[in-house]
Amino acid sequence: MGHRKIYKKWAGMLLVLLLILGGVSTPFRQYMALPAEMRLFTGSPKQLHLTLPASATVSIANPDVVAINGARQNPVRVSLNQPLTLMSKQLGQTQLTLRLFGKVPLKRMMVRVLPETRVIPGGQSIGVKLASDGVLVVGHHLVGSTRPSPGEKADIRVGDYIVEMDGQPVNEVNQVARIVKKAGDEKRSVQTVIRRGHQRKTVPLQPELDQKENTFRIGLYVRDSAAGVGTLTFFDPRKGVYGALGHVITDMDTRQPIQVGGGKVVHSNVTSIEKGQTGDPGEKRAIFFRENQVLGSITGNTQFGIFGKMPQNPTKGLYEQAIPVGLSEEVKEGPAEILTVVEGEKVERYRIEIVHQIHQKYPATKGMIIKVTDPRLLKKTGGIVQGMSGSPIIQQGKLVGAVTHVFVNDPTSGYGTYIEWMLKDAGVLEKTGLQDGARFFYK
């Protein structure tokens, strides 16, 4: 009995030691890093590295979609000491199964072949004029000394949108003023339709006379538009669409995303830079000009920026031809560059480092941490400043992302988003129907 206990003890210790050694070994880490799903573009090879001293077989459920190491047979015998090369043959998806020694299932993964998509990187400074879908309520005020105000009595809240008054669609503050005056003169309430989230409701809104101003008021502060400057990220010449900013436009008072009722992007000229420093990220100071020459419309305002139609590639960019896009799994920690404007309309390249990747199963704006390393940009701006959001990130000749946020306590660093999320919101990508909602096919 004593010998058996000693044997079990040593066997257990040996097993633990093998697990520890295996866990820190390169082949084990490579195996654990293999994804459950792999995506590649048509005509572009992709390699898998395991460096295991063993033989295996690789079988493809649909060999018309992908070939292994250029072989025609299926399954294919391979040595795991050598990289496996996947070559796309046609659009579609299939399952890859890796069996150790041809018998023991080692890994199964879904392989999706996507059509290659190219877009033209931007970097130009743009002026943004966004109109809200309805009139946004941003605050309440008293009319004289009457409490509560007419808007509060009608249960109209900050963040609500006034979309209709007395049967008329409302999109501008001036419309509200005219309808309120008419109803006040006629001593009646205004039948007001508000949108709160995804719900609509009709409420009676009774104007009250402001004795000091001799004007009828409803006790609401309202806004119908927002304006600012940002950076164009990309233009898709095939679809005539664009993406910019890399983050949502929110109302300055309510901090809620503005629901789009129209808008336009125009030319912008950077006049000066407020240099970023710890605690103050700085900003580009720019003016709108040639406003009659509209660059594009605004049809969407999402967490990844603004999107819309654009008839042609704007001038002043560094690229006239489209370049490939890089999927999130193609992004590597290491050198990259951004395109942006810090003076006038001149787009320039600046060196950055992608210092950390955040592997995302769902769309999110903070996909990578970047750091400005270019001494020219550091001297001019101190790093990332407001107005630089949307600046395209290029790595190894591919558009892989866009600048989104700056670290307030370290303006040399910030976040970037993966370009595929912006392409999806621009309508260049479509969902595959997977439940995780994180994978898309190119249209």
N, C-alpha and C positions, 0 to 999 in steps of 0.2 A: 504493500500500500504506500509506503514511504517513497519508493522509487517512482511510482506512478504520479504522485503529487509533484515530485521534483520535475519529472518530465513535462507535465502539463504547465507548470510554472514557467520553465524555460521556453516551451513552445509558444506560450502566450506572449512572453517578452520578445521573442524573435518575430512574431507576427506584428506586434506593435512597432518594432524597429523597422521592419520592411514597409509598413504603411507610412511611417514618418519619412523614410528615405524616398519612397515613391512619391509622396506628396510634395516634396521639394525638388524633385527631378524635373528636368526640362520636358521630357516626353509626357509626363503626367500633367504638367501645367498646360502643355499644348493640347492634350486631349480634353482637359476640362474647359479650355477656351473655345473648342469647336462649337459653333452655334447650332441650335435646333433648326434654323432656317438659313439658307444662303441665297443671295441674290447676285446676279451678274447680267451684264448687258450683252446683247447679241454681238457676236464677233470678238468679244473680249474674254481672254482666258482668266482663270482664277486658280490659285494653288492652295493646297492644304499641306501643312507640315506637321508630321508626328515624330519623326526620327526614332522610331521604335525598331529594335533589331529583330524583326519578325516579318513573316509573309502574311498576306491577306488577299481576300477577293473583294472587289467592289462591283455591286450590281445596281443597275438603273432600271426603275420600274418602266419608264418610257424612254428607250434609247434614241428616239427621234428628237428629243429635247436637248440632251447633253451627252457628250462623249468623254471617256476617261483616257487620258494620255494618248489621245488620237486613235485608240483601238476601235476596231469595228465589232469585235466580239463582245458578248455580254453574258455572264460576268467577266471581269478582267482581273487577272492575277497581278498583284503588285508587291513591291517591297516597301515596307513602311519606313525604311531608312532613306528613301527618296521621296521628294515632293510629288503629290498627286496633282495633275493638271486637269481642270474641268474646262471643256470648251463647249460653248453654246452652239446649238445647231438651228434651233427655231424657237419662237416664242412659246411659252407654256410653263408648266410646272411638273415636277416628277419627284419621286423619292429615291434617295441614295442610301444603300445599306452597305456598311463595312463589316466584314466578317474576318475575325482573326483566325489564321491558319485555314481559312475557307469554311470554317464551321461555327465558331463562337461569335454570335452577334456582338459587335463592339460599339457601333454607332449608327443611328438612323437620322437622316436630316432631309428636310424639304428643300429642293432646289428650284428657284424661280428664275426664268429667263425673261428679261425686260428689254423692250426696244430702246436703243440708246437715244438720249435726249440731250440736245445742246441749246444753250441760251447765251445771250450776249451779256457779260458782266457790265454793271453800271459804274457807280462811284460818283456820278454827277450830283451836285447840290441841287435840291428841288424845293420849290415853295408849294405848300399844301394848303388848300382851301376846302374844308370839309363841311358840308351842310348836313344837319341832322334830319332824321325822318320824323318830322313833327317838331314842336317847340319844347325844349327841355326845361323843366322846372328846377332851378338851382337854389331857391331860397324863398322865405316868407318875410313879409313886412306888414306892419300895422297901417291901417288907413285911418289917419287921425289918431284918436285914443281908443278906438273900438277894438275890443278883444272878444273872441278871436278874429282874425282877419277873414275876409270872404273866402280866400283859398283854403284856409284851415277848416272853415265851416263845411266846405264842400268835400273835405277829406282828400284834397289834392296834396300829394307828398313830394318832397325833394326826390328827384330821380324819375318822376313820372314824365311822360311825354303827352302834351296836348296835341291831339291829331285832328280834331274836328270841333268846330264851334258853330252852333245854329245851322248845322247841315253842310257847312263849308269846310273843305280840307284846309288845314292850317300848317304852314311850313316856315312862316316868317313872323318876327316879333311885330312888325308893322300891321300885319293882318289882325293879330290879337287886339292891338290898340284900337283899330277901327271898329271891330265887332263889339268890343266892350263899350265904347262911346255910344254906339247906336242903341245897344240894349239899355244903357244907363239913361239916355234921353227918353226912351220909351218906358222907363220904370219897370223893367222886367228882368228876369234871370236869363242867363245864356245856357242853353243845353250844350254841355261840354263833354266830348268823348276823350278819355285819357287812356293811355296804354301803360300798364304797370307790368313789367316783365313780358310774359306772353299773353296776358289777359287784358281785355278792354272792358271799360264800363262807362256809362253815361251818368253825369252828375249835374244838378242845377247850380250854376255859379252866379251869385247876385252881386253886380257891381255896386260899390258904395262911393259916394261923393267925397273927395278930398277937399275940405273947405278952404285950405290954404291955397291950393293950386287950382281950385274950381275945375277939377278933372275927375272923371270916374276911374276908379282903380279896383283891382281884384286882390291886391295884397300878395302878389307873386313876383319873384324875380325869375325871368325866363331868358333863354339863350337859343339861338337858331344856327350857330355855326362855330367853327374853330379854325385857327390858322397857325402855321408854324413852318419851320424848315427841317429838312431831313436829307437822307441820301438814297438815291436810286440803287437798288440791289441788282436787278436783272431785267432784261427785255427778251421776250420770246418772239422771234420774227415769224415763226410758223403760225402761231395763234394770235399774234398782235396783242399780247397782254404783258403786264409788268408786275413787279413786286418791289416794295420799298419799306424803309424804316426798321423792319425786324421786330417791332413791338406795336401794341395796340395804342390808338389815340384815345385818351380818356378826357372827360370834362374836368377842368381845373378845380371846380368847386365840389362836385359830387364824387369825383374819382371813379366814375363809372364809364365803361366803354361807350363811345358815342355811336348811336345807331345811324347808319348811313342813309341819307336821303338824297345823295348826289354830291358833287364836288369835282374839283379839278386839281391837276398838278401843273405848275408853271416853272419858268426859268427862275433861278435864284443865283445871286452873286454874293460870295462871302467877302465881307468888308473888313472884318477884324476877328481876332481870337482872344477870348478871355482864358488865359492859361489855367489849366487844372492844377490843383494842389490838394494836399491832404485835408479832407473835410469839405472841399469845394471842387466838384468835378469840372468846372469851367464850361464854356460854350462857344459855338460858332455864332458870330453876329453876321446876319445876311439880310439882303433885301430882295423883294420880288421885282422882276422887271420883264418887259415884253409880255405883259399879262394877257394881251390879246392873242398871243401865240400859245395856245393851250397844248401842253405835251400829252396829256391823257386825262381820262375820266377816273373817278373814284366810285367803285361799286361795292367794295368790301373793306371792312375794318375789323381785323381779327387779332388774336394774341400775337400773330406773327407779322403784323404790319398792315399796310394798305395795298389794295389791288384794284386793277381795272383794265380798261382798254387803252392801247397806245398804238397809233397808226404806224409809227416808224421809230427806229432807233434814234434817241436824242443825240445831238452833236456834242462835241467836246470830250467824248469818251475815249478810252485807250484801245477799245476793241471795236472793229467793224464786222468781224465774223464771229459766229457762235463757237463756244468751246464746250467740251463735255462737262457734265455735272458729276460730282462724286457723292455716292451714297454714304450714309453715316458710318457704316462699317469700314469704309475706305479711308476715313480720316485718321491720320496718325499724329501722335504727339511729336512735335518737332517744328522746324521752320515753316513759315507760310508768309503770306503778304496780304495786305488790304489795299483797296483802292478808295481814295477819298479826296476831297477838296479842302484846302486850308487857306487858299487865297484866290479871289476872283472865281473863275469857272474852271481852272486848271486841275484836271484829275491826275493824281500822282500815285505811284506805288510806294508802300512803306513796309518794312520788314516787321514781322511779329513772330511770336512763338506760341504754338498751341501747347500749353503746359499740362493740361489735364482734359480727358474726355469723360463725359457722363453718358454711359450706355443707357439709352431710353427705350422702354417698351411702348410708351405712349408719347404723343406730341407734347413738347415742352420747350419753352424759349431758351432755357439755360442748358445747352447741350455741350458746351466746351468752355474752358477757361483760357483766355488769351492774354498775352503780355506784349506790349509794344517794346521792341528792341531797337528800332531805327533811331539813331541819334538825331536825325533831321526833324522827325516828328516830335520827339521828346523835347527838343529845343523850342519848336514852334507852339506846341499845345500842352506839353507836360504829359501827354498820353492820350487817353480817350476822353473826348469832351462831348457835351450835348450837341446834337445836330449831326454827329458822326454815326448815329444808329442807322443801320441798313447798309453800311459800307461792306461791299462783298469781300469774302475771305477766299483766297485762291491758294491751293496747295498742289504741287506737282502738275501744274497745267490744268487743273480742274476747279470749277466753282464748287466749294464744299459748304459754305455757310455765310453768315452775315453778323456783323457786330450788333449787339442788342443793349447791353448795360455796361456801366462803368462801376468799379468799386470806389465808393466815396472816400474810403480811407486809403486808397492806393490808386490814383488816377492812371497809373501806367498799365493797370490790369482791368479786365472786365469779362463779361460773358459773350459768347456767340451762340447762334442757333444753327442747327443743321439746315442746309438749303432745301432738303427734300420736303420739310414741313411748309416752307414758303411756297414751293412749287405746287404742292397739293392745294393750298388755299387760293392760288392763282388759277387753278383749273387745269394745270399741266399734268397733274397726277390724279389717278382715281383709285378708290379702295378696291382691294381684292375680295373683300367680304369676310376676312378673318375676324374672329371674335375679339382679338386683342386690339383691333382698330389701328395697329401701328405699321401696317405694311401697305404699299400702294403699287399699282401698275402705272406705267407711263401710258398716256393716251396717244 
